Amino acid sequence: MGLVARVVEESGIPTVNVSTGRDITALVRPPRSLFVNHPMGNTFGRVGDTATQTKILRMALDFAVTASGPGILVDLPLQWDEDFVYFAGETTPEAIAKQKNK
């Protein structure tokens, strides 16, 4: 989605990606991103948790107009209420080289 966001931004429309994969988001470098430390598939919170869903949506909409510039990745101060394991895998030298070249 980060690549799609860049194309949309070129048309003059601001975008915000809300991500649960911080490492992937950092490599793709979309124009504006919010990282939520939730399990993948639960970006906006649990099913039926409209309070959290609304809070994250409002933060994203606010970020669309307040971000100081493109390429920003912000960690939201929200935590999942149960332990979960996210394995990012090993970062390859090729991925690191690509990130440094951007």
C-alpha positions as CSV (number, residue, x, y, z in Angstrom):
1,M,0.0,0.0,0.0
2,G,2.9,2.3,0.5
3,L,3.6,2.3,-3.2
4,V,0.0,3.1,-4.0
5,A,0.1,5.9,-1.4
6,R,3.0,7.5,-3.3
7,V,1.0,7.5,-6.6
8,V,-2.0,9.0,-4.8
9,E,0.2,11.7,-3.3
10,E,1.5,12.6,-6.7
11,S,-2.1,13.5,-7.6
12,G,-2.1,15.9,-4.6
13,I,-4.1,13.8,-2.2
14,P,-2.5,13.3,1.2
15,T,-2.4,9.7,2.4
16,V,-1.8,8.0,5.8
17,N,-0.9,4.3,6.1
18,V,-1.8,2.6,9.4
19,S,0.5,-0.3,9.8
20,T,1.1,-3.2,12.2
21,G,4.4,-4.1,10.4
22,R,6.8,-1.4,11.4
23,D,9.9,-3.1,9.8
24,I,8.1,-3.4,6.4
25,T,6.7,0.1,6.6
26,A,10.2,1.5,7.3
27,L,11.6,-0.3,4.3
28,V,8.8,0.8,1.9
29,R,8.7,4.4,3.3
30,P,5.2,5.5,2.4
31,P,4.5,9.3,2.6
32,R,3.0,9.2,6.1
33,S,2.6,6.2,8.4
34,L,1.2,5.4,11.8
35,F,2.5,2.2,13.5
36,V,0.1,0.4,15.8
37,N,1.5,-2.3,18.0
38,H,-1.3,-4.7,17.4
39,P,-1.4,-8.2,15.8
40,M,-1.6,-8.2,12.1
41,G,-5.2,-8.2,10.9
42,N,-6.2,-6.1,13.9
43,T,-4.8,-2.7,12.8
44,F,-7.8,-0.7,14.2
45,G,-8.4,-2.9,17.2
46,R,-10.6,-5.8,18.1
47,V,-13.9,-6.6,16.3
48,G,-16.6,-4.5,17.9
49,D,-14.2,-2.2,19.8
50,T,-15.6,1.0,18.2
51,A,-13.9,3.3,20.8
52,T,-10.4,2.1,19.8
53,Q,-11.3,2.0,16.1
54,T,-12.6,5.5,16.2
55,K,-9.6,6.7,18.2
56,I,-7.1,5.3,15.6
57,L,-9.1,6.6,12.7
58,R,-9.2,10.1,14.2
59,M,-5.4,10.0,14.8
60,A,-4.9,9.0,11.2
61,L,-7.1,11.8,9.8
62,D,-5.4,14.3,12.1
63,F,-2.0,13.1,11.0
64,A,-3.0,13.6,7.3
65,V,-3.2,17.4,7.9
66,T,-0.6,17.9,10.7
67,A,2.4,15.9,9.5
68,S,5.3,18.1,8.9
69,G,6.4,16.4,5.7
70,P,6.5,13.2,3.7
71,G,8.3,10.0,4.8
72,I,7.2,10.2,8.5
73,L,6.6,7.1,10.6
74,V,5.0,7.7,14.0
75,D,4.5,5.0,16.7
76,L,1.1,5.4,18.2
77,P,1.0,5.0,22.0
78,L,-1.4,2.1,22.0
79,Q,-0.7,-1.4,23.2
80,W,-2.6,-4.7,22.6
81,D,-3.9,-6.0,25.9
82,E,-2.6,-9.5,25.5
83,D,0.8,-10.9,24.6
84,F,1.3,-11.7,20.9
85,V,4.4,-12.7,18.9
86,Y,5.4,-11.0,15.8
87,F,8.4,-12.5,13.9
88,A,9.8,-10.0,11.5
89,G,12.3,-12.5,10.1
90,E,15.9,-11.7,9.4
91,T,16.8,-8.4,7.6
92,T,18.8,-9.2,4.5
93,P,21.8,-7.1,3.4
94,E,19.9,-6.4,0.2
95,A,16.9,-4.9,2.1
96,I,19.3,-2.8,4.2
97,A,21.1,-1.5,1.0
98,K,17.7,-0.6,-0.6
99,Q,16.7,1.3,2.5
100,K,19.9,3.3,2.5
101,N,19.6,4.2,-1.1
102,K,16.2,5.8,-0.7
